[in-house]
Amino acid sequence: MNALSSTLPANQARANFYQILDEAANKFRQFTVTLRGKSKAVIMAAEEFEGWLETLEIMADKKLSASIERGLKSPKRYTQAEVDKILKW
């Protein structure tokens, strides 16, 4: 298996598609695919993409974002055991 650049032209991406899928999914690599020298698409692990979507949803929710900001500024910290007890896990 040859080492692939993180930016590849479409014809090279097509020729190495299964290797790209494997490295994106198992090694969390991202690949930018270009066409005629311009970036056209990014290939990344589905799990990583879902994480990005969740982050965007949180950032779009002004109440939740404000709550997170307040929590980060708070001097109170909880141990994992305390959190588990609060959540009744």
Secondary structure, 3 states (H helix, E strand, C coil): CCCCCCEEEHHHHHHCHHHHHHHHHHHCCCEEEEECCEEEEEECCHHHHHHHHHHHHHHHCHHHHHHHHHHHHCCCCCCHHHHHHHHCC
